[in-house]
Amino acid sequence: MDKRDAPQGSPIERGLSSPLDFALAQRDKDSLSMVRNAIARRDVMLAFQPVMQAARPDRPAFYEGLIRVLDENGRIIPARDFIEAVETTELGRQLDCLALEVGLQTLAEEPALRLSVNMSARSIGYPDWIRVLRRGLARDDTVAERLILEITESSAMVMPDVVGVFMQDLQSDGVSFALDDFGAGYTSFRYLRQFYFDMIKIDGQFIRGIADNPDNQVLTAALISIAAHFDMLTVAEAVESAQDAAFLTQAGIDCMQRYFCGAPTARPPWKLPAAALRA
């Protein structure tokens, strides 16, 4: 059908090639609207997920603060439902600001806590995000050494030179950095020497069902070896069974994360009454 023959306002007229394209575009539009309204109301929070030590599976090495927004009905919406739609937009930068603000406030309130917060490399040049970071670090001398900033592979590769300089600056203040989704297919390994991440988080595609997958066992062993060469801590993402956890521990992984280790929660241990912790 010629676009000129399409009904006015139809998916074809608007350059969308199929009903699926139209549905996806509408979903992204709805996501942007929901996030925009949540930011305006400051209805943004962190859910906290433990990252457990492989050698001491009863002890968290740190917690990851995962961004959540609340819709107009108060429902908690996880990042997977909106992050792709907002990642490259101004809303993505505003979400990074709010996530960092909540994370820094949590670190200031909990002196024994170590916390990671996700960020996009695009936020490095965003003045409001830098102001939030500098204000939070100046407020408490211990916060920097307890803060971990997580940057995904895909985000880091957008501007590797800028990321490298930014990391060196903050690492001198004590801030640590994690390369998220490591092995997902973006990183040129030569950049690992430039970046000097403190830890890598191995992408879940290599970890799920690893106890029964010889190919993933070989690939994960190689990623662990690369991390060891560069003196980086290793975290296995998407650990969801005791069998996988046992294999990873034997393979030399440092830490593990996902539902086998603990689900994200808005009520982490430090927010629970003392009686609940003893029960």
C-alpha positions as CSV (number, residue, x, y, z in Angstrom):
1,M,0.0,0.0,0.0
2,D,1.2,3.5,-0.8
3,K,1.6,5.6,2.4
4,R,-0.6,8.2,0.7
5,D,-3.4,5.7,0.6
6,A,-3.1,4.8,4.2
7,P,-5.8,6.1,6.6
8,Q,-4.8,9.3,8.3
9,G,-3.1,8.6,11.6
10,S,-2.5,4.9,10.8
11,P,0.7,3.1,11.7
12,I,1.7,3.0,8.0
13,E,1.1,6.7,7.5
14,R,3.4,7.4,10.5
15,G,6.2,5.4,9.0
16,L,5.6,2.3,11.2
17,S,5.9,-0.8,9.0
18,S,3.7,-3.2,11.0
19,P,1.2,-3.4,13.8
20,L,4.0,-4.7,16.0
21,D,6.1,-1.6,15.3
22,F,3.1,0.5,16.2
23,A,2.5,-1.4,19.4
24,L,6.1,-1.1,20.4
25,A,6.1,2.6,19.7
26,Q,3.0,3.1,21.7
27,R,4.5,1.1,24.6
28,D,7.6,3.4,24.6
29,K,5.4,6.5,24.5
30,D,3.4,5.2,27.4
31,S,6.6,4.4,29.3
32,L,8.0,7.8,28.7
33,S,4.8,9.4,30.0
34,M,4.8,7.3,33.1
35,V,8.4,8.0,33.9
36,R,8.0,11.7,33.2
37,N,5.1,11.9,35.6
38,A,6.9,9.8,38.3
39,I,9.9,12.0,38.2
40,A,7.7,15.1,38.5
41,R,6.2,13.6,41.6
42,R,9.6,12.3,42.8
43,D,8.0,8.9,43.0
44,V,11.3,7.1,42.5
45,M,12.9,4.6,44.8
46,L,15.6,2.0,45.1
47,A,15.1,-1.7,45.6
48,F,18.1,-3.4,47.3
49,Q,19.5,-6.7,46.2
50,P,22.3,-8.4,48.0
51,V,25.5,-9.4,46.2
52,M,26.8,-12.4,48.3
53,Q,30.4,-13.6,48.8
54,A,30.9,-17.0,47.3
55,A,33.2,-18.0,50.1
56,R,30.8,-16.7,52.7
57,P,27.3,-17.1,51.2
58,D,25.7,-15.8,54.4
59,R,27.4,-12.5,54.1
60,P,26.7,-9.8,51.5
61,A,29.7,-8.2,49.9
62,F,27.5,-5.2,49.1
63,Y,24.0,-4.4,47.9
64,E,22.9,-3.1,44.5
65,G,20.3,-0.3,44.5
66,L,17.9,-0.9,41.6
67,I,15.9,2.0,40.3
68,R,12.1,1.7,40.5
69,V,9.3,4.2,39.7
70,L,5.8,4.3,41.1
71,D,2.9,4.8,38.7
72,E,-0.1,7.0,39.5
73,N,-1.7,4.1,41.4
74,G,1.3,3.6,43.6
75,R,2.4,0.4,41.9
76,I,6.2,-0.3,41.8
77,I,7.4,-0.5,38.3
78,P,10.8,-2.3,37.7
79,A,13.4,-0.8,35.4
80,R,13.0,-3.5,32.8
81,D,9.6,-2.1,31.9
82,F,10.9,1.4,31.0
83,I,14.7,1.7,30.9
84,E,15.1,1.0,27.2
85,A,12.6,3.8,26.4
86,V,14.4,6.4,28.5
87,E,18.1,5.4,28.4
88,T,19.1,7.9,25.8
89,T,16.7,10.7,26.8
90,E,16.7,13.5,29.3
91,L,14.5,11.4,31.4
92,G,17.3,8.8,31.7
93,R,19.6,11.5,33.0
94,Q,17.0,12.6,35.5
95,L,16.5,9.0,36.7
96,D,20.3,8.6,37.1
97,C,20.3,11.8,39.3
98,L,17.4,10.5,41.5
99,A,18.9,7.0,41.8
100,L,22.3,8.5,42.9
101,E,20.6,10.9,45.3
102,V,18.7,8.1,47.0
103,G,21.8,5.9,47.0
104,L,24.0,8.5,48.6
105,Q,21.4,9.4,51.2
106,T,21.2,5.7,52.1
107,L,24.9,5.4,52.5
108,A,25.0,8.5,54.7
109,E,22.3,6.9,56.9
110,E,23.9,3.5,57.1
111,P,27.6,3.7,57.9
112,A,28.2,0.0,57.6
113,L,26.6,-0.3,54.2
114,R,28.4,-0.7,50.8
115,L,26.1,0.1,47.9
116,S,26.3,0.0,44.1
117,V,24.2,2.4,42.0
118,N,23.7,2.1,38.2
119,M,24.5,4.9,35.9
120,S,24.8,5.6,32.2
121,A,28.1,6.9,30.8
122,R,25.9,9.6,29.2
123,S,25.4,11.1,32.7
124,I,29.1,11.9,33.1
125,G,28.5,15.1,31.2
126,Y,25.2,15.9,32.8
127,P,25.8,18.8,35.2
128,D,23.0,17.9,37.6
129,W,24.3,14.4,38.1
130,I,27.8,15.6,38.8
131,R,26.4,18.1,41.3
132,V,24.5,15.3,43.1
133,L,27.6,13.2,43.2
134,R,29.9,15.9,44.5
135,R,27.4,17.0,47.1
136,G,26.9,13.5,48.4
137,L,30.7,12.8,48.6
138,A,31.3,16.0,50.4
139,R,28.6,15.4,53.0
140,D,30.3,12.3,54.5
141,D,34.0,11.4,54.3
142,T,33.2,7.6,54.3
143,V,30.7,7.6,51.5
144,A,33.2,7.5,48.6
145,E,34.9,4.3,49.7
146,R,31.5,2.6,50.2
147,L,30.0,3.7,46.8
148,I,30.2,1.5,43.7
149,L,29.1,3.0,40.4
150,E,27.9,0.4,37.8
151,I,28.3,1.1,34.1
152,T,27.0,-1.3,31.5
153,E,29.3,-2.5,28.7
154,S,27.1,-0.9,26.0
155,S,27.1,2.5,27.9
156,A,30.8,2.5,28.5
157,M,31.6,1.9,24.8
158,V,29.7,5.0,23.8
159,M,32.5,7.2,25.1
160,P,35.4,5.1,26.3
161,D,37.9,8.0,26.6
162,V,35.6,10.1,28.7
163,V,34.7,7.1,30.9
164,G,38.4,6.3,31.5
165,V,39.2,9.9,32.7
166,F,36.1,10.1,34.8
167,M,36.9,6.8,36.6
168,Q,40.5,7.7,37.3
169,D,39.3,11.0,38.9
170,L,36.8,9.3,41.2
171,Q,38.9,6.3,42.0
172,S,41.4,8.7,43.5
173,D,38.6,9.7,45.9
174,G,37.9,6.1,46.8
175,V,34.9,5.4,44.6
176,S,34.8,1.9,43.0
177,F,33.5,1.0,39.6
178,A,31.8,-2.2,38.2
179,L,31.5,-3.1,34.6
180,D,28.0,-4.4,34.3
181,D,26.8,-7.2,31.9
182,F,30.4,-8.1,31.1
183,G,30.7,-10.4,28.1
184,A,27.5,-9.2,26.5
185,G,29.4,-8.4,23.3
186,Y,30.4,-4.8,23.4
187,T,33.7,-4.5,25.1
188,S,37.0,-4.4,23.2
189,F,39.2,-6.1,25.7
190,R,42.0,-3.6,25.1
191,Y,39.8,-1.1,27.0
192,L,40.1,-3.1,30.2
193,R,43.6,-1.8,30.6
194,Q,42.4,1.8,30.1
195,F,39.4,1.6,32.3
196,Y,40.7,-0.4,35.4
197,F,37.3,-1.4,36.6
198,D,37.4,-2.6,40.2
199,M,35.0,-5.4,39.4
200,I,33.2,-7.1,36.5
201,K,29.7,-8.5,36.6
202,I,29.5,-11.4,34.2
203,D,26.3,-11.3,32.1
204,G,23.5,-13.6,33.0
205,Q,23.5,-15.3,29.6
206,F,26.6,-17.1,30.6
207,I,25.5,-17.9,34.1
208,R,21.9,-19.3,33.9
209,G,22.1,-23.1,34.0
210,I,25.9,-23.1,33.9
211,A,26.2,-26.3,35.9
212,D,24.8,-28.2,32.9
213,N,26.2,-26.1,30.1
214,P,29.8,-27.0,29.1
215,D,30.1,-24.1,26.6
216,N,29.1,-21.5,29.3
217,Q,31.5,-23.2,31.7
218,V,34.4,-22.6,29.4
219,L,33.4,-19.0,28.6
220,T,32.8,-18.1,32.2
221,A,36.2,-19.6,33.2
222,A,37.8,-17.4,30.5
223,L,36.1,-14.3,31.8
224,I,37.1,-15.1,35.4
225,S,40.7,-15.5,34.2
226,I,40.6,-12.2,32.4
227,A,39.3,-10.5,35.5
228,A,42.0,-12.1,37.6
229,H,44.7,-10.9,35.2
230,F,43.5,-7.3,35.6
231,D,43.1,-7.8,39.4
232,M,39.3,-7.3,39.2
233,L,36.7,-8.8,41.5
234,T,34.2,-11.0,39.7
235,V,30.4,-11.1,40.3
236,A,28.1,-13.7,38.6
237,E,24.7,-12.3,37.6
238,A,21.5,-14.3,37.3
239,V,22.5,-17.1,39.8
240,E,19.2,-18.9,40.3
241,S,20.0,-22.4,41.5
242,A,22.1,-24.2,44.2
243,Q,23.8,-26.2,41.4
244,D,24.9,-23.1,39.5
245,A,26.1,-21.5,42.8
246,A,28.2,-24.6,43.7
247,F,29.8,-24.7,40.2
248,L,30.6,-21.0,40.2
249,T,32.1,-21.2,43.7
250,Q,34.4,-24.1,42.6
251,A,35.3,-22.1,39.4
252,G,36.6,-19.3,41.5
253,I,33.9,-16.6,41.3
254,D,34.2,-14.0,44.0
255,C,30.5,-13.0,44.4
256,M,27.0,-14.0,43.2
257,Q,23.8,-12.1,42.7
258,R,20.1,-12.8,41.8
259,Y,17.2,-14.7,43.2
260,F,19.2,-17.6,44.7
261,C,21.1,-15.1,46.8
262,G,18.2,-12.8,47.5
263,A,15.5,-10.9,45.6
264,P,15.4,-7.1,45.3
265,T,13.4,-5.5,48.2
266,A,12.3,-2.1,49.3
267,R,12.8,-3.4,52.9
268,P,16.4,-4.5,53.2
269,P,17.7,-5.7,56.6
270,W,18.8,-2.3,57.8
271,K,15.2,-1.1,57.5
272,L,13.6,-3.9,59.4
273,P,12.9,-3.8,63.1
274,A,15.5,-5.6,65.3
275,A,12.9,-8.1,66.4
276,A,12.2,-9.2,62.8
277,L,16.0,-9.8,62.2
278,R,16.2,-12.0,65.3
279,A,13.1,-14.1,64.3
